[in-house]
Each structure stands twice: as C-alpha cells, then as structure tokens.
Amino acid sequence: MSDLYDRDFYAWANEQAALLRAGRLSAADIAHIAEEIESMGRSEKRELTSRLAMLLAHLLKWRFQPGRRGRSRQATIREQRSEVADVLADNPSLGARLDELLPNAYGKAVQIAIRETDLPEETFPAICPWSFEQAMGCEPDSD
C-alpha cells in the first residue's frame, strides 16, 4: 500500500477513499491517511497566513504610499479581507491561532511591501500596527 502512495498518489487517494467508504479500516493505509490529513490542516494554516500577509502588505502600502491610494488598492484590501474571512469560515478553529499567525504574516507583509514599494525596511513598524480586528475592519482611508 505504501508503494502505491509513493508511486501514484492520486490512485492511492482514490483507493483509500473507497476503503474508508466501504468500512474496511483494517485494509486502509492509516499512517499515510493521518499524515495527509495533518498536511491538509497545515495547508489551511499557510493559506490563512498568506492571505493575512497580503492584506497587511496592502494596508502598509496604503498607509506609507498615500500618493498611490486609489479604488484599485481599496478593492484589493476588500478582496483580501473577504479571502481571510472565507478561510476562517471554512476553518473556524484557526481563529484561536490568530495571535500566533498575525506576527508571522506581518513579517511576510513587510517583505512584500518593501519589494513592491521600494521603500526601506525602516519605513515600516517593527511590530504589526493593527490587531486582527482592526486589519479586518478599519477603512483604509482612515489610516
């Protein structure tokens, strides 16, 4: 069974799904199934961190490039807020991890903002200037 997992993941996944649906747990590749379920959880956590990073990067650009504010940037902020909300709606338990994820996302956001604005790193606060609630709710034009 592990051989199929290594050779053809798609075939292995379909085989495992069929075994589980048939109630044939003793024939299922439990170790790899558990590994894949954990991997899916990590993937959702990474998706949330990525969406938060994009949101925070656009909020930084809004704040530190006032001359480049516009509807497009506002729309991007709204879109990222919506994406963050969608990930949390699909994975409510990740809400309990926001205090851990926000600083990591902010570090990524600063790097994105540096790359996209050509502003020096010192321009941006060392610590995220927004709580999660503020990042999700504050209007960009009030910053």
HUCOR-V412887 format. One record per residue. RES is the residue in one letter. PHI is phi in degrees with one decimal (none if undefined). Layout:
# HUCOR-V412887
RES;PHI
RES;PHI
This chain:
# HUCOR-V412887
M;none
S;-63.7
D;-62.1
L;-64.5
Y;-56.8
D;-77.0
R;-86.9
D;-149.0
F;-57.9
Y;-59.9
A;-63.4
W;-59.6
A;-61.6
N;-66.0
E;-63.2
Q;-65.4
A;-60.7
A;-63.8
L;-62.9
L;-65.1
R;-62.6
A;-82.1
G;75.3
R;-93.9
L;-61.9
S;-67.3
A;-91.5
A;-77.9
D;-88.0
I;-57.1
A;-60.3
H;-73.3
I;-61.6
A;-61.0
E;-60.7
E;-69.4
I;-64.6
E;-60.8
S;-62.7
M;-63.2
G;-63.7
R;-63.6
S;-64.7
E;-65.8
K;-64.4
R;-63.0
E;-62.4
L;-64.0
T;-60.4
S;-63.0
R;-65.6
L;-62.9
A;-61.2
M;-64.8
L;-60.0
L;-64.3
A;-61.9
H;-70.9
L;-66.8
L;-63.5
K;-62.9
W;-61.5
R;-70.7
F;-100.0
Q;-131.6
P;-58.8
G;-72.2
R;-110.0
R;-70.1
G;-171.4
R;-63.5
S;-62.7
R;-67.4
Q;-60.7
A;-63.8
T;-65.1
I;-62.8
R;-60.7
E;-62.5
Q;-66.6
R;-60.6
S;-63.9
E;-65.2
V;-60.3
A;-60.9
D;-64.7
V;-61.9
L;-69.5
A;-65.4
D;-78.0
N;-138.4
P;-56.8
S;-67.1
L;-67.6
G;-58.5
A;-72.8
R;-103.1
L;-60.6
D;-61.8
E;-82.8
L;-79.1
L;-60.5
P;-61.6
N;-64.2
A;-63.0
Y;-64.8
G;-58.0
K;-66.9
A;-62.1
V;-61.5
Q;-63.0
I;-63.3
A;-62.7
I;-60.4
R;-62.7
E;-88.6
T;-113.0
D;63.8
L;-82.9
P;-69.9
E;-56.0
E;-63.5
T;-62.8
F;-97.2
P;-57.1
A;-68.3
I;-118.3
C;-53.5
P;-79.7
W;-123.2
S;-75.8
F;-58.3
E;-61.1
Q;-67.0
A;-62.3
M;-84.1
G;-120.9
C;-69.8
E;-75.2
P;-59.3
D;-78.8
S;-92.1
D;-84.1
